[in-house]
Amino acid sequence: MSSSGPLIVALLRHTDLRPEVDRLSGHVSRDDRSAGANPAELAALETSLRIADAWGGRVLAVTAGPVAAEATLREARAVGASVLRVPWPSRGAADDEAWVADLADDGRLLARALVAAIRTVGEPDLVLCGDRSADRGTGAIPAYVAHELGAAQALGLVSVSVEGPGLRAQRRLDAGRREVLRVPRPAVCSVEAAGLRLRRASLMAELGAQRSTVPITSPPATVTPAPVHVGRPASHRPRPRLVPPPAGSDPRERLLELTGALATRSVPTVLGPMPAQEAADVLLQWLAERGYTPVEPT
């Protein structure tokens, strides 16, 4: 692969696109016959190719998984990306302890392995990936990758475009709003499948990719995750709150003081509409009166 130009990495996850999740236990049943990259990750690959054309850079598609994951990488190679596979154990439907291992794995080990593999090629200017996977994905991998690279992060984007030396991105907000971001380099961005589809490869490129060999990195060092105890589901119990002991010796008075039955309570009051500065002063005064913040002299 060429060593000139910015390095743009597309992280692809080879996983079951139609997993079955037990709603009570959280156990995920996967099937390799329906595995591949989800639409968000294919949108990230297409965005990487467009940005590489604008920057004059190169695209590296990276997948962590078993040999079966090379099918996803060959699809990326057919559209013009270099590929790299990180050996990673597969957890299929036959693995009875796979769902427990998923609970213990928070994504940090996978992020370290991905970053180590990327750095064997070069230091990336931009890493793009899907917002989350289909099999109980949490969307934590992009944040962990940004931490390992020491790069800026912009997650959950609906569009990414080139703006000068950096990027201009849009993130979806509530009520149909959009947040516009200017993203510096280096950066890690996760994108949604917001109507962006991967370009079609030519027949010759598709046939050549199917016959090609996918390079792999050396297996990452095995790190034993922290033990996880799986018990019976129970209702949430908040942590106990320390309260000062009641004064006096009369049991009834002590009980009334502990429960606050005779305490004077303020009546709920609706304030406003008012300017933002006055509203902030009222809120700070309310917090100070109840001991949450120190009282400052006016």
LONULUM-763166 format. One record per residue (C-alpha): residue number from 1; residue in three letters; x, y, z. Coordinates in nm, 2 decimals, decimal comma, padded with zeros to 4 digits. Example, Ala and Ser with C-alpha at 12.3 -4.5 7.8 and 13.67 -1.06 7.14 Angstrom:
2
    k    r      c1      c2      c3
    1  ALA   01,23  -00,45   00,78
    2  SER   01,37  -00,11   00,71
# end
This chain:
298
    k    r      c1      c2      c3
    1  MET   00,00   00,00   00,00
    2  SER   00,11   00,36  -00,06
    3  SER   00,28   00,54   00,23
    4  SER   00,20   00,89   00,10
    5  GLY  -00,10   01,11   00,21
    6  PRO  -00,31   01,11   00,52
    7  LEU  -00,42   00,77   00,66
    8  ILE  -00,79   00,73   00,70
    9  VAL  -00,91   00,42   00,89
   10  ALA  -01,25   00,26   00,86
   11  LEU  -01,33   00,02   01,15
   12  LEU  -01,57  -00,25   01,04
   13  ARG  -01,73  -00,50   01,27
   14  HIS  -01,81  -00,85   01,13
   15  THR  -02,11  -00,96   01,33
   16  ASP  -02,45  -01,11   01,29
   17  LEU  -02,68  -00,85   01,14
   18  ARG  -02,99  -01,03   01,27
   19  PRO  -02,90  -01,15   01,62
   20  GLU  -03,15  -01,30   01,86
   21  VAL  -03,14  -01,14   02,21
   22  ASP  -03,31  -01,29   02,51
   23  ARG  -03,49  -01,00   02,68
   24  LEU  -03,46  -01,15   03,03
   25  SER  -03,10  -01,27   03,04
   26  GLY  -02,94  -01,06   02,77
   27  HIS  -02,80  -01,37   02,60
   28  VAL  -02,72  -01,30   02,23
   29  SER  -02,75  -01,58   01,98
   30  ARG  -02,53  -01,52   01,66
   31  ASP  -02,52  -01,70   01,33
   32  ASP  -02,22  -01,66   01,09
   33  ARG  -02,45  -01,72   00,79
   34  SER  -02,60  -01,37   00,83
   35  ALA  -02,28  -01,20   00,94
   36  GLY  -02,13  -00,89   00,79
   37  ALA  -02,09  -00,51   00,84
   38  ASN  -02,40  -00,32   00,93
   39  PRO  -02,52  -00,02   00,72
   40  ALA  -02,36   00,23   00,96
   41  GLU  -02,02   00,08   00,92
   42  LEU  -02,06   00,07   00,54
   43  ALA  -02,16   00,44   00,55
   44  ALA  -01,84   00,50   00,75
   45  LEU  -01,64   00,32   00,48
   46  GLU  -01,80   00,53   00,20
   47  THR  -01,73   00,85   00,40
   48  SER  -01,37   00,74   00,44
   49  LEU  -01,34   00,70   00,06
   50  ARG  -01,49   01,04  -00,01
   51  ILE  -01,26   01,21   00,24
   52  ALA  -00,96   01,03   00,10
   53  ASP  -01,04   01,16  -00,24
   54  ALA  -01,06   01,52  -00,11
   55  TRP  -00,74   01,49   00,10
   56  GLY  -00,54   01,28  -00,15
   57  GLY  -00,51   01,01   00,12
   58  ARG  -00,54   00,64   00,16
   59  VAL  -00,81   00,43   00,33
   60  LEU  -00,74   00,13   00,55
   61  ALA  -01,03  -00,09   00,65
   62  VAL  -00,97  -00,28   00,98
   63  THR  -01,17  -00,57   01,12
   64  ALA  -01,12  -00,77   01,44
   65  GLY  -01,24  -01,12   01,42
   66  PRO  -01,18  -01,48   01,30
   67  VAL  -01,11  -01,59   00,94
   68  ALA  -01,47  -01,55   00,85
   69  ALA  -01,44  -01,17   00,90
   70  GLU  -01,22  -01,16   00,59
   71  ALA  -01,54  -01,16   00,38
   72  THR  -01,62  -00,81   00,51
   73  LEU  -01,27  -00,69   00,43
   74  ARG  -01,28  -00,82   00,08
   75  GLU  -01,59  -00,61   00,02
   76  ALA  -01,39  -00,31   00,14
   77  ARG  -01,09  -00,40  -00,08
   78  ALA  -01,32  -00,42  -00,39
   79  VAL  -01,41  -00,05  -00,35
   80  GLY  -01,05   00,06  -00,32
   81  ALA  -00,95   00,03   00,04
   82  SER  -00,64  -00,15   00,19
   83  VAL  -00,74  -00,41   00,45
   84  LEU  -00,61  -00,55   00,77
   85  ARG  -00,75  -00,82   01,00
   86  VAL  -00,69  -00,84   01,38
   87  PRO  -00,72  -01,20   01,50
   88  TRP  -01,00  -01,20   01,77
   89  PRO  -01,20  -01,49   01,91
   90  SER  -01,54  -01,55   01,78
   91  ARG  -01,84  -01,60   02,01
   92  GLY  -02,10  -01,80   01,83
   93  ALA  -02,44  -01,94   01,93
   94  ALA  -02,28  -02,26   02,04
   95  ASP  -02,07  -02,09   02,31
   96  ASP  -02,28  -02,11   02,63
   97  GLU  -02,05  -01,87   02,81
   98  ALA  -02,03  -01,61   02,53
   99  TRP  -02,29  -01,38   02,68
  100  VAL  -02,11  -01,38   03,02
  101  ALA  -01,78  -01,29   02,83
  102  ASP  -01,97  -01,01   02,66
  103  LEU  -02,07  -00,87   02,99
  104  ALA  -01,71  -00,88   03,12
  105  ASP  -01,57  -00,72   02,80
  106  ASP  -01,62  -00,34   02,81
  107  GLY  -01,44  -00,29   02,47
  108  ARG  -01,11  -00,15   02,61
  109  LEU  -00,91  -00,46   02,52
  110  LEU  -01,05  -00,46   02,16
  111  ALA  -00,98  -00,09   02,12
  112  ARG  -00,61  -00,14   02,23
  113  ALA  -00,57  -00,42   01,98
  114  LEU  -00,73  -00,22   01,70
  115  VAL  -00,50   00,08   01,77
  116  ALA  -00,19  -00,14   01,79
  117  ALA  -00,28  -00,29   01,45
  118  ILE  -00,34   00,05   01,29
  119  ARG  -00,01   00,18   01,41
  120  THR   00,17  -00,10   01,23
  121  VAL   00,06   00,09   00,91
  122  GLY   00,09   00,44   01,03
  123  GLU  -00,05   00,71   01,26
  124  PRO  -00,41   00,78   01,15
  125  ASP  -00,54   01,13   01,07
  126  LEU  -00,90   01,01   01,09
  127  VAL  -01,08   00,70   01,22
  128  LEU  -01,44   00,64   01,11
  129  CYS  -01,67   00,37   01,23
  130  GLY  -02,04   00,30   01,28
  131  ASP  -02,22   00,43   01,58
  132  ARG  -02,30   00,09   01,72
  133  SER  -02,33  -00,28   01,62
  134  ALA  -02,65  -00,48   01,60
  135  ASP  -02,56  -00,74   01,87
  136  ARG  -02,62  -00,54   02,18
  137  GLY  -02,38  -00,27   02,08
  138  THR  -02,31   00,02   02,32
  139  GLY  -02,11   00,24   02,09
  140  ALA  -01,82   00,26   02,33
  141  ILE  -01,55   00,14   02,10
  142  PRO  -01,51   00,48   01,92
  143  ALA  -01,46   00,66   02,25
  144  TYR  -01,20   00,40   02,37
  145  VAL  -01,01   00,42   02,03
  146  ALA  -01,00   00,80   02,06
  147  HIS  -00,86   00,76   02,42
  148  GLU  -00,59   00,52   02,30
  149  LEU  -00,49   00,76   02,01
  150  GLY  -00,52   01,08   02,21
  151  ALA  -00,75   01,22   01,94
  152  ALA  -01,06   01,43   01,93
  153  GLN  -01,39   01,25   01,91
  154  ALA  -01,73   01,33   01,76
  155  LEU  -01,98   01,05   01,80
  156  GLY  -02,33   00,98   01,66
  157  LEU  -02,29   01,19   01,34
  158  VAL  -02,53   01,20   01,05
  159  SER  -02,29   01,37   00,80
  160  VAL  -01,92   01,44   00,77
  161  SER  -01,76   01,66   00,51
  162  VAL  -01,42   01,82   00,45
  163  GLU  -01,38   02,18   00,56
  164  GLY  -01,03   02,32   00,51
  165  PRO  -00,77   02,11   00,70
  166  GLY  -01,04   01,97   00,93
  167  LEU  -01,40   01,83   00,91
  168  ARG  -01,75   01,97   00,94
  169  ALA  -01,99   01,73   01,09
  170  GLN  -02,36   01,73   01,20
  171  ARG  -02,50   01,55   01,49
  172  ARG  -02,87   01,47   01,54
  173  LEU  -03,05   01,64   01,83
  174  ASP  -03,40   01,61   01,97
  175  ALA  -03,70   01,77   01,81
  176  GLY  -03,54   01,75   01,46
  177  ARG  -03,25   01,99   01,55
  178  ARG  -02,89   01,95   01,43
  179  GLU  -02,56   02,03   01,60
  180  VAL  -02,28   02,15   01,37
  181  LEU  -01,93   02,06   01,47
  182  ARG  -01,59   02,15   01,35
  183  VAL  -01,36   01,85   01,40
  184  PRO  -00,98   01,89   01,41
  185  ARG  -00,73   01,63   01,31
  186  PRO  -00,66   01,37   01,43
  187  ALA  -01,01   01,26   01,52
  188  VAL  -01,23   00,96   01,57
  189  CYS  -01,59   00,99   01,44
  190  SER  -01,88   00,75   01,45
  191  VAL  -02,16   00,79   01,20
  192  GLU  -02,51   00,67   01,15
  193  ALA  -02,65   00,51   00,83
  194  ALA  -02,82   00,84   00,74
  195  GLY  -02,91   00,75   00,38
  196  LEU  -02,55   00,69   00,27
  197  ARG  -02,47   00,37   00,09
  198  LEU  -02,14   00,21  -00,01
  199  ARG  -02,05   00,26  -00,37
  200  ARG  -02,07  -00,04  -00,60
  201  ALA  -01,75  -00,21  -00,70
  202  SER  -01,67  -00,31  -01,06
  203  LEU  -01,69  -00,68  -01,15
  204  MET  -01,32  -00,71  -01,21
  205  ALA  -01,25  -00,55  -00,87
  206  GLU  -01,49  -00,78  -00,70
  207  LEU  -01,34  -01,09  -00,85
  208  GLY  -00,99  -00,97  -00,77
  209  ALA  -01,08  -00,90  -00,41
  210  GLN  -01,23  -01,25  -00,37
  211  ARG  -00,91  -01,41  -00,48
  212  SER  -00,68  -01,19  -00,28
  213  THR  -00,51  -01,26   00,06
  214  VAL  -00,60  -01,05   00,36
  215  PRO  -00,30  -00,95   00,57
  216  ILE  -00,33  -01,00   00,94
  217  THR  -00,14  -00,86   01,24
  218  SER   00,02  -01,07   01,52
  219  PRO  -00,24  -01,18   01,78
  220  PRO  -00,27  -00,94   02,06
  221  ALA  -00,14  -01,03   02,41
  222  THR  -00,40  -01,22   02,61
  223  VAL  -00,53  -01,02   02,90
  224  THR  -00,77  -01,18   03,15
  225  PRO  -01,07  -00,97   03,21
  226  ALA  -01,20  -00,89   03,55
  227  PRO  -01,43  -01,16   03,70
  228  VAL  -01,80  -01,10   03,66
  229  HIS  -02,06  -01,23   03,91
  230  VAL  -02,39  -01,30   03,75
  231  GLY  -02,67  -01,34   04,01
  232  ARG  -03,04  -01,33   04,02
  233  PRO  -03,21  -01,00   03,89
  234  ALA  -03,32  -00,77   04,17
  235  SER  -03,47  -00,43   04,20
  236  HIS  -03,24  -00,13   04,22
  237  ARG  -03,16  -00,02   04,58
  238  PRO  -03,01   00,33   04,61
  239  ARG  -02,71   00,37   04,83
  240  PRO  -02,77   00,46   05,19
  241  ARG  -02,74   00,83   05,27
  242  LEU  -02,57   00,95   05,59
  243  VAL  -02,79   01,18   05,81
  244  PRO  -02,69   01,35   06,14
  245  PRO  -02,82   01,18   06,45
  246  PRO  -03,13   01,34   06,61
  247  ALA  -03,10   01,55   06,92
  248  GLY  -03,28   01,47   07,25
  249  SER  -03,37   01,16   07,44
  250  ASP  -03,74   01,13   07,37
  251  PRO  -03,80   00,84   07,12
  252  ARG  -04,10   01,02   06,97
  253  GLU  -03,92   01,34   06,91
  254  ARG  -03,62   01,16   06,77
  255  LEU  -03,84   00,97   06,52
  256  LEU  -04,02   01,29   06,41
  257  GLU  -03,68   01,46   06,35
  258  LEU  -03,55   01,16   06,15
  259  THR  -03,86   01,15   05,93
  260  GLY  -03,89   01,52   05,89
  261  ALA  -04,27   01,51   05,97
  262  LEU  -04,27   01,85   06,15
  263  ALA  -04,02   02,02   05,92
  264  THR  -04,13   02,33   05,74
  265  ARG  -04,14   02,27   05,37
  266  SER  -04,15   02,53   05,09
  267  VAL  -04,45   02,54   04,86
  268  PRO  -04,37   02,47   04,50
  269  THR  -04,35   02,79   04,31
  270  VAL  -04,35   02,86   03,94
  271  LEU  -04,12   03,14   03,85
  272  GLY  -04,10   03,31   03,51
  273  PRO  -04,08   03,38   03,24
  274  MET  -03,77   03,57   03,32
  275  PRO  -03,43   03,64   03,15
  276  ALA  -03,17   03,37   03,17
  277  GLN  -02,94   03,56   03,41
  278  GLU  -03,22   03,62   03,66
  279  ALA  -03,32   03,25   03,63
  280  ALA  -02,97   03,14   03,70
  281  ASP  -02,95   03,37   04,01
  282  VAL  -03,28   03,22   04,15
  283  LEU  -03,14   02,87   04,09
  284  LEU  -02,81   02,95   04,27
  285  GLN  -03,00   03,11   04,56
  286  TRP  -03,22   02,80   04,59
  287  LEU  -02,91   02,57   04,60
  288  ALA  -02,74   02,79   04,86
  289  GLU  -03,04   02,79   05,09
  290  ARG  -03,05   02,41   05,10
  291  GLY  -02,68   02,37   05,16
  292  TYR  -02,58   02,24   04,82
  293  THR  -02,35   02,54   04,74
  294  PRO  -02,18   02,79   04,97
  295  VAL  -02,36   03,12   05,03
  296  GLU  -02,18   03,40   04,86
  297  PRO  -02,22   03,76   04,97
  298  THR  -02,42   03,97   04,73
# end
